[in-house]
Amino acid sequence: MADKATIIVHSGDMDKVSSALIIANGALAMGMEVSLFFTFWGLQRLKKGGLEKGPLSKMNMLGLGKWMVKRKMKKAGIPHPPALILSKRVPKGTRSRLSSPFK
């Protein structure tokens, strides 16, 4: 099995960004080195507070869908996207870094 993974985040939709971060955290927990490459609309989520502002991809339902997804994630014990980036689950000796063009 490879010991490195690169995930391209090309969408700013909340569910897609969350999925990429959950997969990245899983790979980190397995001891892999993970790179997240944010491009196109995904870059908007790197702005301060941007991870919480993204819409849902196809099930927004006038804002109700986003509320439902957040509620399901909370019940399942899945952290919100900002917590996934700053996750404390990174094994010792594994590098975790996030660089952003936005300051």
Order of alpha helices (4+ residues) and beta strands (2+ residues): beta-alpha-beta-alpha-alpha
